[in-house]
Amino acid sequence: MPSTGAPRRATIRDVAVEAGLSRGTVTRVLNGERYVSPAAREAVERAVAKVGYVPNTAARNLALRRTHAIGFCVHEPHALFLEDPNIGSILLGANSVLSAADFQMVSIVIDSLRDSERVARYLSGGFVDGAIVVSARQDDSLFDVLHRLSVPATLVGRPPEGITMPWVGIDNRGAAAAVATHLLATGRRRVGMLAAALDRDSGADRLAGFRDALGDRFDPELVVELPLYEYTAGRAAMTQLLARAPELDAVFAASDAVAAGALEALRAAGRRVPDDVALVGFDDSSWALRCDPPLTTVHQPARVLGERAAQSVLAQLRGAPADLDGSLLETHVVVRGSA
């Protein structure tokens, strides 16, 4: 009666029998050790091909206490994880570095308290060697888990107060001040802001930079807060801001996705951009070029942020001291038709 089970996996013993060598010699060949004769190496290679031997990476990693996997931890709703082009660019940048180093990236999306508890159990199980953290909140429990487990990790963005860990980011405050200053330089007088994600460093710093640029002209009534860098939230917030300040002539949206939603709301209200209302975003993402007119925005090197974060985690795994001072990448204002 034929067997219904899976075919038996070839072992090192099978290779040794086929090659006519000891298991120790076969192991040395497979591990790439130098002191093996060319004849023995050739015999092992022929035997591996014949018996179909595939190294058991899981067993090897268990022996070495390494998984060769890095967690890419994103604290965002699942839909936003898929739609946000910045997260996608950071992910691709990180993956390119990890792939070149023969590490697997594991995407971990945190969308709820239940997710946080599940991720804590997953990380505690030793399934990853390190972590890249994106979109962390001020009171994110993930920081406690990483600290308790001593997992090598790097944050994309500035760490919250009281958290010490390696990080790579941009000067969100200075960049926001620069693009708001550009709005003022075009002669606009009633400038509002759609301020998103104030529970993390990027959102809070962009609002702070907006205040820096406006100085005495800053009016808190012209700021509408929204929880996420999200298109639909931007559209609703812009409608709210227009109802509050119909004489508004310029808007700084905290991200390009928010700005795209604002543009739709302005168009629905009969406001022309930039003739009636100038509009700027932040990120220089694909959202900026999809808009009509295209968005004036702040370019941030999202893919490079991912690359640098991955390089930082790999360096820690090699034993390099953690760079707790952080690293800031350059940004610049990109002027297009919306302002």
Secondary structure, DSSP 8 states (H G I E B T S, - for coil): ----S------HHHHHHHHTS-HHHHHHHHTT-S-S-HHHHHHHHHHHHHHT----HHHHHHHHT---EEEEEE-S-HHHHHH-HHHHHHHHHHHHHHHHTT-EEEEEE--SHHHHHHHHHHHHTT--SEEEEES--TT-HHHHHHHHHT--EEEES---TT----EEEE-HHHHHHHHHHHHHHTT--SEEEEEE-TTSHHHHHHHHHHHHHHGGG--GGGEEEESSS-HHHHHHHHHHHHHH-TT--EEEESSHHHHHHHHHHHHHTT--TTTT-EEE-SB--HHHHHSSS--BEEE--HHHHHHHHHHHHHHHHTT----TT-EEE--EEE--TT-
